[in-house]
Amino acid sequence: MLLRHIHYFLAVAEHRGFTRAAAALHVSQPALSQQIKQLEERLGAPLFDRSGRAIRLTDAGEVYARFARLALKDLEAGERAIHDVGDLSEGSLRLAITPTFTAYLVGPLVAAFHARYPEITLSVGEMSQERMEELINDDRIDVGIAFDEVHSADLEATELLVETLTLGVGREHPLAGQARVALARLDAQPMILLDDEFATRERIDRYCRQHGVYPRVMMEANSISAVVEIVRRTSLATLLPEPIVRQHDDLLALALEPSSFFRTAVLLQRRGAYRTAAARAFVDLALEPCRDLAPSP
């Protein structure tokens, strides 16, 4: 059986038809049909139900597709392993990070990595944790930086840092003279928050429910920079990671008491997957003792 057969089979399964799959593969439809027929004869089972208007996988096809995808993933990992350069004189790293960490974490961490390994090509993508987990499992991302509430059992999470969320206010805000604020003051507090596209928002809502406080959410935004600008220019407060608030001179970070608001950042990798020299080096650097990944106040 040739690897080509597997690629052709998965293309037909993905496109749910021979015509579209043939176009995507840049082969003729008769040639594609012949390859699938050979594969079915070799396996001794029909892989596609051709009785309807749309092609769909048979039960046998569903099972085979699952193992075919895993096989291709392992073969691609094998190719990377062959070309992996242990001395890090060349190589590449695919990194993903959730949006709130992008605002303060990715800069110093990537700068330190680039300074130490300048020949490594780095690809950085910002995305939701759900999307990140999907791409890591599909072997399209090497390392992810996200939160410790991991949904996939196929991923391995290593604690990176513990982050504090704080009440951020402008210097003219009524609470600006305080270093700390009681949780009860959040109740009915006019605020702007990140919208529910952010995992941070889900954490904020859960934290508030747990403590029986209900801020007045006057505005929502899908951008951290937009939240910061609005807090700077209005009397609205917000809840953001403390390092993000502290890197803006015209904002103040007020600690919440008596129950601080913590969450844990983790490094995500596919469990049992091959780890390139670049990925191992990045994880080792990120986990170095006493590494300060947050900006100074």
Buried (B, 14 or more C-beta within 10 A) or exposed (E): EEEEBBEBBBBBBEBEBBEBBBBEBEBEBEEBBEBBEBBBEEBEBBBBEEEEEEBBBBEBBEEBBEEBBEEBBEEEBEEBEEEBEEEBEBBBBBBBBBBBBBBBBBEBBBEBBEEEBEEBEBEBBBBBBEBBBBBBBEBEBBBBBBBBEBEBEEBBBEEBBEBBBBBBBBEEBEBEEBEBBEBEBBBEBEBBBBBEEBBBBEBBBEBBEEBEBEBEBBBBBEEBEBBBBBBBEBEBBBBBBBBBBBBBEEBBBBBBEEEEBEBEBBBBBBEEBBBBBBBBBBBEBBEEEEBEBBBEE
